[in-house]
Amino acid sequence: MDKRFNPISLQEQVQLRKQAVDGVLAHPEWDLAEAARHLRTTMRLTIKEMAKVTGLSERTLRDIESGRSGGTIATAEKLLGLVGLRLLIGRAPAQPDNKQI
């Protein structure tokens, strides 16, 4: 927990985690940088704390949040795994051909 904030109860931590998940799910247009920043700030974590719980380096997190790196699929999995989400990749549905004959 970020030392700038007073300690919060477990119930409040769970509520913040739910808010973080809801925020990410409500904004599928966000890139990885926006999602990572939202997760970290909503859950009141420092970069150092987030690095510790995700297993990513502080440098990697800083680069992603600043837009210097787009991250990898494995990185996205670790970030989303922090709140129990998974990244799914699948084939997009075929778009109907709009050509007129």
N, C-alpha and C positions, 0 to 999 in steps of 0.2 A: 504494500500500500504506500502510496506517495506520502512522504513525510510532511508535505505542505498541508495535508488534510488531517483532521482528527481521525483516530481509529473508528471504524464503523462495525456494527454487529454483523454476524453471519447472515442474518435475514436481509440486511441492507446490501450486503455484498451480492447475494443471490438476485436481488431486485436490480442492481446495476448490471449484472451479467445478462439478465433478461432484456433490459433496455438496450444493451449493446447488440444482442442477437436481433431484436426487433428492428433496430436501426439498419443493420446490414441487410436484412431480408426485405425491408421496405425500399431499399435503394439498389436494385440490381444494376443500375447504370454506373455505380461507383467503380473506379478502378481499384487496384490493390492498395495503392497509397491512401486513398480516402477511407477504405474499409479498415485498414490497419490503424490509422490515426483515430478513427471513430471508436474502434474497440478499445484501444489503449486509453484514450481520454475519458470515455464513458465509464470504464472500470477503474479509473483513477490510478493508473499504473505509470511509472516512469519507464523510459526506454530500457534502463538497466533491469527493472523488475520484469518487464515483458520479455526481454531476452532470456532471462532465467527460466521463466515458466514455459516458453515456447521452444527453447533449445537453439534459438537463432542468435547470431552475434549482434551486439549493439550496433556495429557498423552496418550490417545488413538492414536492420530495422530503420536506422537513420537514412540510409540510401533509398529505401523504399518510400518512406514517408516524405522525403524531399523530392521524389520523382527522378532521382539519379539512376534508379534501378527499377525495372518492372517486376523483378522477382521471378521465381520459377514456379512451376506447378507444385513442387515439393514445399517451397516456402509458403505458398498460399495455403496448402494443406495444414502446415504447422500453425499458421496464424488463425485459420478458421477452427482448427481443432481446439484452440484455447477455449472456445465457447461451445464446443460440441457440434460444430457444423462440419460438413464435408464438401469438398469440391467435386462435382460430378461433371464428366465430359461425355457428351453423346453426339450422335449425328443429328444435325438440324433437319426438321421435316422438309421435304422437297417443296420448292416454291412452284406454284403453277406457272406454266409458260404463258405469257401474255401476248404472244404473237398471234395475229389474226391471219387466217389463210384465205 
